[in-house]
């Protein structure tokens, strides 16, 4: 089977659609009686701009406007192509506030076919000139995003704790973190995106050694000042995607209100998981999905919260088992601008753990919402003295 498209440079690439991976996908579809779905997906791919779009979106999620910049085409035209690809099951569409992001489908026939075709694009052929231009423009889009986030961090470094206080009370979240740690011995704590160093300060008396990593020099200056009295805690400049921490050396890694700033949260979770000891755990604190677009405009948030299903997918992909979330919901009397915070806890799969790991206390797991009341009103979240 050969798919012919108008772009002569793309035809040799598309003509290889009868490769082994594609044949296997077709067999699966025939077995599952999904022939019409398969044919629709094949027709959707068999167009140069749509193939380029899939290639670009396999690198990172983009809005329509960002994809227009990358492809150098008008928004109406790009929107039509995205509609076709989404209806064919090749892309997922996710609304966040007033923005809509597109990414490769998570599963299904479309995902199987997309993976097979992208393997041919990436491994079977050199990128076409158009695809090379796309990747160059994509790098520019991503650089603009990074610059905006960096500028934000630099501008609010001294007031970072005040910004966090605009949401659910820090005391309730910190009490939940302390409960998760419990009486477990923590050798090494890694605070990823440490900001002002508050997490290190909070847990300093429960750990042997603490490492804080952040990209912002100003943030690190604030953290160093905060941690002057804790010689066993250190902070340094580092990248969440390349932590430069020894694999298997960390007992607890924390991502506290970090993922919503990142271009690729899944990659950050995977990098954090790589540092964990077999009996270690990853703690993620972030917002549940919300529609407060001002968080993107005013505070540089890349994502407006996360579904637990996405966190679970990223953890499983990194070899972790996710426990039930701890939900820190605002009180019913809170203002309508309040946000719900969620604490996720994950451990390496049992195959990665040592035989002695069963003796460790299991992390607190609950899906019962906890209202944003004083900590003393929540015995289960009361920090140890």
PyMOL commands that set and color helices and strands:
alter all, ss='L'
color gray80, all
select helices_A, chain A and resi 8-18+20-31+35-45+48-57+64-71+75-87+108-124+129-164+170-181+198-206+217-226+259-261+265-275+294-299+308-317+350-352+355-359+375-377+379-381
alter helices_A, ss='H'
color red, helices_A
select strands_A, chain A and resi 62-63+91-96+99-104+186-192+207-214+233-237+250-256+276-287+320-322+326-328+341-348
alter strands_A, ss='S'
color yellow, strands_A
deselect
rebuild
show_as cartoon
